[in-house]
Amino acid sequence: MLTVTNTGPPLSGTVDRLTEPFLRGSGRLAEQDPTRRGHGLGLTIAVGIVRAHHGDLALTANPGGGLTVQVSLPGAA
């Protein structure tokens, strides 16, 4: 099990949609702030890797803002 938690603004709506390509917390547009870069592919790539290894990825919005991602992979047989 791997858990990653970050901070940020509160997320509205379902966080499960954040694994869709090019979707960011604020929608499909990049932030106007040039110091906050990205294109919304990180979670899409992560879910692809986890599924390829027959694992599970769970997203949870943190009450104060940000996101917690839990990845679980099956043990070696």
C-alpha distances in whole Angstrom, upper triangle without the diagonal:
4,7,10,13,17,20,23,25,25,24,26,26,23,20,19,22,20,19,22,24,26,25,25,24,28,29,30,32,31,31,35,34,34,31,28,28,26,26,23,22,19,16,19,18,14,14,17,14,11,14,16,13,13,10,10,10,11,13,15,18,18,22,23,22,20,16,13,10,7,6,4,7,9,10,13,16
4,7,10,13,17,20,23,22,21,24,24,21,18,18,20,18,17,21,22,24,23,22,22,25,26,27,29,28,28,31,30,30,28,25,25,23,23,21,19,16,14,17,16,12,13,16,14,11,15,16,14,15,11,11,10,11,12,14,16,17,20,21,20,17,14,10,8,6,5,6,9,12,13,16,19
4,7,10,14,17,19,19,18,21,21,19,16,16,19,17,16,20,21,23,21,20,19,23,24,25,27,26,26,29,28,28,26,23,23,21,22,19,19,15,13,17,16,13,14,17,15,13,16,19,17,17,13,12,10,9,10,11,13,13,16,17,16,13,10,7,6,4,6,9,12,15,16,19,23
4,7,10,13,16,16,16,19,20,18,15,16,18,15,15,19,20,20,19,17,16,20,22,23,24,22,22,26,24,24,22,19,19,18,19,17,16,13,12,15,15,12,14,17,16,14,18,20,18,19,16,14,11,11,10,11,12,12,15,15,14,11,8,6,5,7,9,12,15,18,20,22,26
4,7,10,13,13,13,17,18,17,14,15,17,15,16,19,20,20,19,16,15,18,20,22,23,21,21,24,22,23,20,18,19,18,19,17,17,14,13,17,17,14,16,19,19,17,20,23,22,22,19,16,13,12,10,9,10,8,12,12,10,7,6,4,6,9,12,15,18,21,23,26,29
4,7,10,11,12,16,18,17,14,16,17,14,16,19,20,19,17,14,13,16,18,20,20,19,17,20,19,20,17,14,16,15,17,15,16,14,13,17,18,16,17,21,20,19,22,25,24,25,21,19,16,14,12,11,10,9,12,11,8,5,6,7,9,12,15,18,21,25,26,29,32
4,7,9,11,14,17,17,14,17,18,15,18,20,21,20,18,14,12,14,18,20,20,18,16,19,17,19,16,13,16,16,18,16,18,16,16,19,20,19,20,23,24,23,25,28,28,28,25,22,19,17,14,12,10,8,10,8,6,4,7,9,12,15,18,21,25,28,30,33,36
4,7,8,12,15,16,13,17,17,14,17,19,20,18,16,12,10,11,15,17,17,15,13,16,14,16,14,11,14,14,16,15,17,16,16,19,21,19,21,24,25,24,26,29,29,30,26,24,20,18,14,13,10,9,11,8,5,4,8,11,14,17,20,24,27,30,32,35,38
4,6,9,13,14,13,16,16,14,18,19,20,18,15,12,9,10,13,16,16,15,13,15,14,17,16,13,15,16,17,16,19,18,17,20,22,21,22,25,27,26,28,31,31,31,28,25,21,19,15,13,10,9,10,8,5,6,9,13,16,19,22,26,29,32,35,38,41
4,6,10,12,11,15,15,14,17,19,20,19,16,13,9,10,13,17,17,17,15,18,18,20,19,16,18,18,19,17,20,19,17,20,23,22,22,25,26,25,27,30,31,30,27,24,20,17,14,11,7,7,7,6,4,6,9,12,15,18,21,25,28,31,34,37,40
4,7,8,7,11,11,10,14,15,17,16,13,10,6,8,11,14,15,16,15,18,18,21,20,16,18,17,17,14,17,17,15,17,20,19,19,22,24,23,24,27,28,28,25,21,18,15,11,10,6,8,9,9,6,7,8,11,13,17,20,23,26,29,32,35,38
4,7,8,11,11,11,15,16,18,17,13,12,8,9,11,14,16,17,16,19,20,23,23,19,20,19,19,16,19,19,17,19,22,21,21,24,26,25,25,29,30,29,26,23,19,16,13,11,8,11,11,12,10,11,11,14,16,19,22,25,28,31,34,37,40
4,6,9,9,10,13,14,17,16,13,12,10,11,11,14,17,18,18,21,23,25,25,21,22,20,19,16,19,19,17,18,21,21,19,22,25,23,24,27,28,27,24,21,18,15,12,11,9,13,13,15,13,13,13,15,16,19,21,24,27,30,33,36,38
4,5,6,8,11,12,15,16,12,12,10,12,12,15,18,19,20,23,24,26,26,22,22,20,19,15,17,17,14,15,19,18,16,19,22,20,20,24,25,23,21,17,15,12,9,9,9,12,13,16,14,13,12,13,14,16,18,21,23,26,29,32,35
4,5,5,8,10,13,14,10,10,8,11,12,14,17,17,18,22,22,24,23,20,20,17,16,13,14,14,11,12,16,15,13,17,19,17,18,21,22,21,18,15,12,9,6,7,7,10,13,14,12,10,8,10,10,13,15,18,21,24,27,30,32
4,5,6,8,12,13,11,11,11,14,13,15,18,19,20,24,25,26,26,22,21,18,17,13,14,13,10,11,14,13,11,14,16,15,15,18,19,18,16,12,10,8,6,8,10,13,16,18,15,14,11,12,11,12,14,16,19,21,25,28,30
4,5,6,9,10,8,9,9,12,10,11,15,16,18,21,23,24,24,20,19,17,15,11,12,13,10,10,14,13,12,14,17,16,16,19,21,20,18,15,12,11,10,11,12,16,18,19,17,15,13,14,13,15,16,19,21,24,27,30,32
4,5,8,9,6,6,7,10,9,10,13,14,15,19,20,21,21,17,16,13,12,8,9,9,7,8,11,11,10,13,15,15,16,18,20,20,18,15,12,11,9,11,11,14,17,18,15,12,10,12,11,14,15,18,20,23,27,29,32
4,6,9,7,9,11,13,12,12,15,16,18,21,22,23,22,19,17,14,12,8,8,8,5,5,8,8,7,9,12,12,12,15,17,17,15,13,10,10,9,12,13,17,20,21,18,15,12,13,11,13,13,16,18,21,24,26,29
4,6,6,9,11,13,11,10,13,15,17,21,22,23,23,19,17,14,11,8,8,10,8,6,10,11,10,11,14,15,14,16,19,19,18,16,13,14,13,15,16,19,22,23,20,17,15,17,15,17,17,20,21,24,27,29,31
4,6,9,12,13,11,9,12,13,16,19,21,21,21,18,15,12,8,6,5,9,8,6,9,11,11,11,14,16,15,17,20,20,19,18,16,17,15,18,19,22,25,25,22,19,17,19,17,19,19,21,22,25,28,30,33
4,6,10,11,8,6,8,9,12,15,17,17,18,15,12,9,6,4,6,9,10,8,11,13,14,14,17,18,19,20,23,24,22,21,18,19,17,19,19,21,24,24,20,18,17,19,18,21,21,24,25,28,31,33,36
4,7,8,6,5,8,9,12,15,17,18,18,15,13,10,8,5,8,10,9,9,12,14,14,15,18,19,19,21,23,24,22,20,17,17,14,16,15,18,21,21,17,15,14,17,16,19,20,23,25,28,31,33,36
4,5,5,6,7,8,9,13,14,15,15,12,11,9,7,5,9,10,10,11,14,14,15,17,19,20,21,23,25,25,23,21,17,17,14,15,13,16,18,18,14,12,12,15,15,18,20,23,25,29,31,34,37
4,6,8,9,10,10,13,14,16,16,12,13,11,11,9,12,12,11,13,16,16,16,19,21,21,22,25,26,26,24,21,17,16,12,13,11,13,15,15,11,9,10,13,14,18,20,23,26,29,32,35,38
4,7,7,8,8,11,12,15,15,12,13,12,11,10,14,15,15,16,19,19,20,22,24,24,25,28,30,30,27,25,21,20,16,16,14,16,17,16,13,12,13,17,18,21,23,27,29,33,36,38,41
4,6,8,9,12,15,16,18,14,14,12,11,9,13,15,14,15,18,19,19,21,23,24,24,27,29,29,27,24,21,20,17,17,16,18,20,19,16,15,15,19,19,22,24,27,29,33,36,38,41
4,7,9,12,15,16,17,14,13,11,8,8,11,14,14,13,16,18,18,20,22,23,24,26,28,28,27,25,21,21,18,20,18,21,23,23,19,17,18,20,20,23,24,28,29,33,36,38,41
4,6,9,12,13,15,12,11,10,8,9,12,15,16,16,18,20,21,22,24,26,26,28,31,31,30,27,24,24,21,22,20,22,24,23,20,18,19,22,22,26,27,30,32,35,38,40,43
4,6,9,9,11,8,7,7,6,8,12,14,15,16,18,19,21,22,24,25,27,28,30,31,29,27,24,24,21,22,20,22,24,22,19,17,18,21,21,25,26,29,31,35,37,39,42
4,5,7,9,6,7,8,9,11,14,15,17,18,20,21,23,24,26,27,29,30,32,33,31,29,25,25,21,22,19,21,22,20,17,16,17,21,22,25,27,30,32,36,39,41,44
4,6,9,8,9,11,12,14,18,19,21,22,24,25,27,28,30,31,32,34,36,37,35,33,29,28,25,25,23,24,25,23,19,19,21,24,25,29,30,34,36,40,42,44,48
4,5,6,8,11,13,15,18,19,21,23,24,25,27,28,30,31,33,34,36,37,35,33,29,28,25,25,22,23,24,22,19,18,20,23,24,28,30,34,36,39,42,44,47
4,5,6,10,12,15,18,18,21,22,23,24,27,28,29,30,32,34,35,37,35,33,29,29,26,27,25,25,27,24,21,20,22,24,25,29,30,34,35,39,41,43,46
4,6,10,13,15,17,17,20,22,22,23,26,27,28,29,31,33,34,35,33,32,28,28,25,25,23,23,25,22,19,18,20,22,23,27,28,32,33,37,39,41,44
4,7,10,12,14,14,16,18,19,20,22,24,25,26,28,30,31,32,30,28,25,24,21,22,20,20,22,20,16,14,16,19,20,23,25,29,30,34,36,38,42
4,7,9,12,12,15,16,17,18,20,22,22,24,26,27,29,30,28,27,24,24,21,22,21,21,24,22,19,16,17,20,20,23,24,28,29,33,35,37,40
4,6,8,9,11,13,13,15,17,18,19,21,23,24,25,27,25,24,21,21,19,20,19,21,23,22,19,16,16,18,18,21,22,25,26,30,32,34,37
4,6,8,11,11,12,14,16,16,18,20,21,22,24,26,24,23,20,21,18,20,20,22,24,24,20,17,17,19,18,21,22,25,26,30,32,34,37
4,6,7,8,10,11,13,14,16,17,18,20,22,23,21,20,16,17,15,17,16,19,22,21,18,15,14,16,15,18,18,22,23,27,29,31,34
4,6,5,6,9,10,11,12,14,16,17,19,20,19,18,15,16,15,18,18,20,24,24,20,17,15,17,15,17,17,20,21,24,27,28,31
4,5,5,6,9,10,11,12,14,16,17,19,17,16,13,14,13,16,16,18,22,22,18,15,13,14,12,14,14,17,18,22,24,26,29
4,5,5,6,8,10,10,12,14,15,16,14,13,9,11,10,13,14,16,20,21,17,14,11,12,9,11,11,15,16,19,22,24,27
4,5,5,6,9,10,11,12,15,15,14,13,11,13,12,15,17,20,23,24,20,17,15,15,12,14,13,16,17,20,23,25,27
4,6,5,6,9,10,11,13,14,14,13,11,14,14,18,19,22,25,26,23,19,17,16,13,15,13,15,15,19,21,23,25
4,5,5,6,9,10,11,12,11,10,8,11,12,15,17,19,23,24,21,17,14,13,10,11,9,12,12,16,18,20,23
4,5,5,6,8,10,10,9,8,6,9,11,14,17,19,23,24,21,18,15,14,10,11,9,11,12,15,18,20,22
4,6,5,6,9,10,10,10,10,13,14,18,20,23,27,28,25,22,19,18,14,14,12,13,13,15,18,19,22
4,6,5,6,9,9,10,10,13,15,19,21,24,27,28,26,22,19,18,14,13,10,11,10,13,15,16,19
4,5,5,6,5,6,7,11,13,17,20,22,25,27,24,21,18,16,12,11,7,8,7,10,13,15,17
4,5,5,5,7,8,12,14,18,21,24,27,29,27,23,20,18,14,13,10,10,9,11,14,16,18
4,6,8,10,12,15,18,22,24,27,30,32,30,26,23,21,17,16,13,12,10,11,14,15,16
4,6,9,11,15,18,21,24,26,30,32,30,26,23,20,17,15,11,10,7,8,10,11,13
4,7,10,14,17,20,24,26,29,31,29,26,23,20,17,14,11,9,7,7,10,12,13
4,7,10,14,17,20,22,26,28,26,23,19,17,13,10,7,6,4,6,10,12,14
4,7,10,13,17,19,22,25,23,20,16,14,10,8,6,5,7,9,12,15,17
4,7,10,14,16,19,21,19,16,13,10,7,6,5,7,9,12,15,18,21
4,7,10,13,16,18,16,14,10,8,6,5,7,9,12,15,18,21,23
4,7,10,13,15,13,11,7,6,5,7,9,12,15,18,21,24,27
4,6,9,12,10,9,6,5,7,8,12,14,18,21,23,27,29
4,6,9,7,6,5,6,9,12,15,18,21,24,27,30,33
4,6,5,5,5,7,10,13,16,19,23,26,28,31,34
4,6,8,9,10,14,16,20,22,26,29,31,35,37
4,7,9,11,15,18,21,24,28,31,33,36,39
4,7,10,13,16,20,23,26,30,32,35,38
4,7,10,14,17,20,23,27,29,32,35
4,6,10,13,16,20,23,26,29,32
4,7,10,13,17,20,22,25,28
4,7,10,13,17,19,22,25
4,7,10,13,16,19,22
4,7,10,13,16,19
4,7,9,13,15
4,6,9,12
4,7,9
4,6
4
